[in-house]
Amino acid sequence: MCIRDRWKASLFLIGSFLYTGLEETIWMVFGYFHILGVPPTYQFNYFTNGILWFFSIPLQACLGWYFLAYGCFYIIEKVFPKLIEKKWGLIKSASLAGLLAMNIDLLVDPIMVRREAWYWLSAKNETIWILGIPYSNFIGWFLLICLFAIYWTKMTGLREKYGTVKTTVFYFVGLFGLLFGTIFLIMLVTIVCSPLNGLIIGFI
């Protein structure tokens, strides 16, 4: 990752903000209106998250996604500098970044739920629970960080071929395809694992 390249850093900031903010908003809207059979998912506590919001998401939550995504991908590249040079290096490093982010979330989410920063609305028999959190949340964290890191790296690499303006346009148009593709993958994993619904690992 090139922190000194303002264009790349800006695309990472704006892209991750939109990608994650819209993804969370869509899940809440789908759950509220039962679109595609999605049950109620979660909602943020309006009394503890300040006054600045991006649709249904507190502003600090969207920024938190950015800092975590950027930080995890940067850490993996620094800890394993030669990994990205090998075959499938980008996929491996992005996957490790996703796993790192998922494990951080595994530590943070139960604390934030107990502090009532947000509420999970899923019924006990509608999903698999890990430490009081639906497992799809952790699948989502992994996929969001991993896929976005790959997407950002590949798309910003097109600047030499198409120029800054065209690449920027391609980047934001393609971002919506990535968004709905990610939602589809999460729903697919949820359907495949549905026979295990009601399984509780840890407290709830």
Buried (B, 14 or more C-beta within 10 A) or exposed (E): BEEEEEEBBEBBBBBBBBBBBBBBBBBBBBBBEEEEEBEBBBBBEEEEBEEEBBEBBBBBBBBEBBEBBBBBBBEBBEEBEEBBEEEEBBEBBBBBBBBBBBBBBBEEBBEBBEEEBBEBBBEEEBBBBBBBBBBBBBBBBBBBBBBBBBBBBEBBEBBEEEEEEEBBEBBEEBBEEBBEBBBEBBBEBBEEBEEEBEBEEEEE
